[in-house]
Amino acid sequence: MPISLFLHALEQGLVFGIMVLGVFITYKILDFPDLTVEGSFPLGAAVAAKVIFSGGDPLWGTFLAMIAGSLAGLITGLLHTKLKLTNLLSGILTMTLLYSVNLRIMGRPNIPLLGKVTLLGEIENYFPNLSMDYLIPFFFLFLVVILKFIIDYFLSTEIGLTIIATGDNEQMIKSLGVNTDLTKLMGLCISNALVALSGALFAQYSGFADVNMGLGTIVAGLACVIIGISIIKIPTIFWRTIAVLVGSLVYRLIMIIALRYGYSFGFKPGDLKMISVLLVIIALSVPFIKGKLNFADRFNLGRKDLQNNNGKEV
């Protein structure tokens, strides 16, 4: 298998790993199934692409993308906390709203960035002697590691622990006088800011922004979280964030292999969403299947004990 395939998987896994960290905060930390991700990912791409296409600073465009993503999370949070809508409905409404917002920002369904100065292009100018095949993965790795440790530190602070407690037992933490509405808003804003950052970087990495590029993002994010936690089962924030990043790398590698070699098995590019769903189903089914197998083993051991004690099967 060529090394370029692994580098490609590494690049995509790290870029989408930022999005997966955002999904992890809502799905695992806050216990909030947030469908806003489907809209905030292309929102970040749209904002960054619009700034870059207009001749603006790509770093400024990437920062504005994060601000826009946090505002999207704020809208979802306000719908849930102030209007008392369910978390799923709040996310669906914001996601639908963002489709029109993204079209307004872009002015058209697609913005090409080929020939424009992107953040990755500026980094290449600082290191002209290094190949982009290795410079891009190292840049994404450096960025992801920095974000990972920032998230770890934040979740270890008093505010971060309050957000964790809100997801674990909202009624208990509310009885202690904590404003759980505020913690939910903070968690959603941080999560969607990370998702929008991932969208902005992916648009610059792929060379375009598209209004439909967020389709299936939530399924992919959940798949990465579930796969990563299934691989690394140490229940601490430090290892959980590592786990979801590993899950992102494994997921992207599987997708790239399926896209590259799937033709010989009858797969087509349109089947990738189906493969994503199957991965989620398999990852979710593993604990259930293991529980069934453990129960069967215990049951058989119990029958053998009865046979040894009574001399016959009961």
Buried (B, 14 or more C-beta within 10 A) or exposed (E): EEEEBBBBBBBBBBBBBBBBBBBBBBBBBBBBBBBBBBBBBBBBBBBBBBBBBEEBBBEEBBBBBBBBBBBBBBBBBBBBBEEEBEBEBBBBBBBEBBBEBBBEBBEEEEBEBEEBBBBBBEBBEEEEEEEEEEBBBBBBBEBBEEBBEEBBEBBEEEEBBBBBBBBEEBEEBBEEEBEBBBBBBBBBBBBBBBBBBBBBBBBBBBBBBBBEBBBBBBBBBBBBBBBBBBBBEEEEBBBBBBBBBBBBBBBBBBBBEBBEEBEEEEBEEEBBEEBBBEBBEBBEEEEEEEEEEEEEEEEEEEEEEEEEEEEEEE
